[in-house]
Amino acid sequence: EAAVTQSPRNKVAVTGGKVTLSCNQTNNHNNMYWYRQDTGHGLRLIHYSYGAGSTEKGDIPDGYKASRPSQENFSLILELATPSQTSVYFCASGDWGEQYFGPGTRLTVL
Amino acid sequence: QEKVQQSPESLIVPEGAMVSLNCSFSDSASQSIWWYQQHPGKGPKALISIFSNGNKKEGRLTVYLNRASLHVSLHIKDSQPSDSAVYLCAVISNTGYQNFYFGKGTSLTVIP
């Protein structure tokens, strides 16, 4: 079964600080995705990637950057974290339809 | 941008009941539609997908798709307490890349 891991699982950050969320997949999928999940909004796409070296903006990219240094790794970067970015973040990978999700990172920005 | 609406928001049923979950979407040219299950504190996990009009059955799950009415439904037969979770409807957009649009979900509680 597809395996996607995320780190850290929980993170508390201060407003204005830099936060990096990491994701690793061992399934050799080309496509990887970052979502955030908030009550009342469901899952929303932040950034995605077609492969190493590529990143694309999703539906809510403002305040976020992404990096895909290798096929396996995809990071989400918050350069200047704000309280509105408090959320649960999910990474996913998948080609040809099904997406496989990681366990999520709960981020709190104080 | 694809819009995905799910109903009801929440549902409480006794064990053994048939459960029906609904999802409407905005683009008739959308590719496939997926249903995901999400338990508390976990990532979503794919349950079943459908592309063509009609129905598809896998075990206790049946999904019905009607592209003309932009509607898809998921039915869970003989529901179990372990089915208690949030169910997400996801539509793959027809934009040339494999991006999902998710509904807000239906929270299902199955009471023993």
Boltz contact constraints between the chains, C-beta under 6 A:
constraints:
  - contact:
      token1: [A, 31]
      token2: [B, 98]
      max_distance: 6.0
  - contact:
      token1: [A, 42]
      token2: [B, 102]
      max_distance: 6.0
  - contact:
      token1: [A, 42]
      token2: [B, 104]
      max_distance: 6.0
  - contact:
      token1: [A, 43]
      token2: [B, 102]
      max_distance: 6.0
  - contact:
      token1: [A, 90]
      token2: [B, 43]
      max_distance: 6.0
  - contact:
      token1: [A, 97]
      token2: [B, 32]
      max_distance: 6.0
  - contact:
      token1: [A, 98]
      token2: [B, 46]
      max_distance: 6.0
  - contact:
      token1: [A, 101]
      token2: [B, 43]
      max_distance: 6.0
  - contact:
      token1: [A, 101]
      token2: [B, 44]
      max_distance: 6.0
  - contact:
      token1: [A, 102]
      token2: [B, 43]
      max_distance: 6.0
  - contact:
      token1: [A, 103]
      token2: [B, 43]
      max_distance: 6.0
  - contact:
      token1: [A, 104]
      token2: [B, 43]
      max_distance: 6.0
